[in-house]
Amino acid sequence: LYCGSAVAAYPVTLQSLASCQNAVEHVNAIEGKFYAYPNPNYFNTLTLHVEGSSNRTVVDFVNTVGQVDLSSSVTGTETTVDISMLPKGYYTVVVVEDGVRVAALKFVRL
């Protein structure tokens, strides 16, 4: 038995099935409410729009080998992130809320 979406899938037990259902409902609720611009990006900053984020929302920039190159806390609906230290390349930008991956998008740093 697996819980998750295209963003994250993990095995669950019957005891955690209710928690899994809540996570899936939350993923469905945030879908379409997360975007980043400009993308692709030549600049040193990236603006993230995360609608409905909580105080415990983090955005991770994951490179093509699965390593987190940058992690940033999100405050409010729109946050500007300094990406000057990110090497050029392809990234998956993952929104983690309360320890659960809730959204992701592809990002290109030029």
C-alpha positions in Angstrom: 0.0 0.0 0.0 1.4 3.4 -1.0 0.4 6.9 -0.1 1.2 10.0 -2.1 1.1 11.6 -5.5 3.4 12.4 -8.3 5.4 14.5 -5.8 5.9 11.8 -3.2 5.0 8.2 -2.6 5.8 6.2 0.5 4.7 2.9 2.0 2.1 3.2 4.8 0.7 0.9 7.4 -3.0 0.6 8.3 -2.3 2.7 11.4 -1.1 5.7 9.3 -3.8 5.4 6.6 -5.8 8.2 8.1 -2.8 10.5 8.1 -2.0 9.5 4.6 -5.5 10.4 3.5 -5.1 13.9 5.0 -1.7 14.3 3.2 -3.3 13.4 -0.1 -6.2 15.8 0.4 -3.7 18.5 1.3 -1.7 17.9 -1.9 -4.8 18.1 -3.9 -5.8 21.4 -2.2 -2.4 23.1 -2.9 -2.1 21.9 -6.5 -2.0 24.9 -8.9 -1.3 27.4 -6.1 2.5 27.2 -6.3 4.7 28.8 -9.0 8.1 30.4 -9.4 9.2 33.2 -11.7 11.2 34.0 -13.8 11.7 30.5 -15.0 14.2 29.9 -16.6 16.2 32.3 -14.6 19.4 34.3 -15.5 19.2 36.5 -12.4 20.2 36.0 -8.7 16.7 36.0 -7.2 13.7 33.9 -7.8 10.2 34.8 -6.7 8.1 32.0 -5.2 4.3 32.2 -4.9 3.0 29.7 -2.4 -0.7 30.2 -1.7 -1.9 29.0 1.7 1.5 28.4 3.2 1.9 27.8 7.0 4.7 29.0 9.3 6.4 25.6 8.8 6.6 25.8 5.0 10.1 25.2 3.4 11.1 25.2 -0.2 13.9 22.9 -1.3 15.9 23.2 -4.5 16.8 19.6 -5.4 19.4 19.0 -8.2 19.4 16.2 -10.8 21.2 13.7 -8.5 18.7 14.2 -5.7 20.7 16.5 -3.4 19.2 19.6 -1.8 21.4 22.5 -2.9 19.3 25.2 -1.2 16.6 25.3 1.3 14.5 28.4 2.2 11.7 29.1 4.6 8.6 30.7 3.1 7.0 33.6 4.8 3.7 34.9 3.4 2.3 34.2 0.0 5.2 35.6 -2.1 8.9 35.1 -1.1 12.0 36.2 -2.9 14.9 33.7 -2.7 18.5 34.5 -3.3 19.7 31.8 -5.7 23.1 33.4 -6.5 24.9 30.4 -4.9 23.0 27.8 -7.1 25.1 26.4 -9.9 23.6 26.5 -13.4 21.4 23.5 -14.0 18.0 21.8 -13.7 16.3 21.7 -10.3 13.1 20.4 -8.8 11.7 23.0 -6.4 9.8 21.1 -3.7 7.4 22.7 -1.2 7.5 20.9 2.2 4.8 21.8 4.6 4.8 20.3 8.1 7.3 17.7 6.9 5.1 16.6 4.0 6.0 17.3 0.3 2.9 19.1 -1.0 4.0 20.5 -4.4 6.9 20.5 -6.9 7.9 22.2 -10.1 10.8 22.1 -12.5 13.2 25.1 -12.5 16.1 26.0 -14.8 19.0 28.2 -13.5 20.9 29.7 -16.5 
